[in-house]
């Protein structure tokens, strides 16, 4: 094995060994929306559909490649968290290998040991742990980082096949996360500094890929995602990055607000170390110094709060930028490996420790609330985790806190109503659903839940009115048609109920519930043979439907008479 292969393999194995400690952890937070609430694609058409949709229903994210990787993995391994965690750990290993390969290019003139140490720091730093342990948000950062590193590596190589690799990697990075828009600027920076060949024609496919990507975003979001953020955003983003890189917290501070992460002693140490780094790098070749300083600043730019974003700060925003700092450190690394190895072990140890905070929703949210008691998302996620465990009383308390912190939080109002309904507190649940529906009239989940609860409360006429309105906007939702059919049957509108169940079975022929309830309607209409057929199909699909079994036996007994 050559020294190059040994360096690459050791980086990969070190990252996998570090992050595989998360294998026993559960799916948490964003994983519920991205993985659990979406079906695994059954065919190529379903995969293609993922490229036509936004990443989140309520946020201007377009990350189809990352989303596809998660849902395709779900199609193979279900919702077992272990394979997802292992895949993310492997991605971190690949990122470390690519960082090493990039640093070892002749343009940078680094030896094996400095390049390896810088790449290891990049892959094992606690910042990277926040891009591995949470499955969905981690992959949304690590995957585009991999493609970004590949794109820059290919751009700095010569030859047509490397040019093709740069274009393809750039396109894949864009489809993984929005932050990849900085890649063409890094291309220009490398060309200006003489690190790569200056050929204008190389930019033609880059421009075409960028234009196609922006056109897709325009169709999906109509420019609504561009809202001006904090004028001081870039200033604070740089300070947060420096503090996180040079003096990271041992414990997890997830998506911290300014008041949470800003530690003047830590920041002072970080700024002193950064100043020492710049002073120590003063004799480095100017292209090297300017490229990696530019890399650090440009990689922060997309998440520097110039545009308003969901979370102003998080370590995952710093991952790619951190390589710029480690690259600046690389020429200053002493040839004696022991001190650097000790630093790397400390960083890896913190990263391993961080896995404990991602064990499950309750552990994760409890830590988040401990570091930031005013975090509305932490309150919401703690409530979600409590509800999943059947602790609806605790869920109600935390959903209420979330709605107090953010009165316009539609999802929190809807889920508060869900928890109240589970506790039998119907009179409190109905206005909570109404509030959610009022806040976002296009949030049909809340309206559907409201209609279903009205039926449960015996308000059939109101129930039918709400469900009919939902069905008008959401015609392909199976549950809407089934519940509407049930309500119409209770009201005595058997023809309307039959039409709803027929629509439901058109949408999902394998719905045992729809077959059983349609059988009830047919039996009431005197269509006994058809009713028997639907009861039998319902029981074939689900032998545990006791109502269908009882109704079938009664109907067969009646026919024998």
TATACOR-V152940 format. One record per run of one state. SS is the DSSP state (H for helix, E for strand, C for the rest). FROM is the first residue (numbers start at 1). TO is the last residue. Records with the same first field share a line. If there is no record, write none. Layout:
BEGIN
SS=FROM-TO  FROM-TO
END
This chain:
BEGIN
C=1-2  25-29  37-43  51-55  57-58  60-63  78-80  104-111  125-125  130-134  156-159  175-177  193-199  222-227  229-232  247-257  262-263  281-285  302-306  308-314  318-318  331-336  359-360  372-375  389-391  406-409  423-425  440-443  457-459  474-477  492-493  508-511  525-527  542-545  561-561
H=3-24  30-36  44-50  64-77  81-103  112-124  126-129  135-155  160-174  178-192  200-221  233-246  258-261  264-280  286-301  315-317  319-330  337-358  361-371  376-388  392-405  410-422  426-439  444-456  460-473  478-491  494-507  512-524  528-541  546-560
E=56-56  59-59  228-228  307-307
END
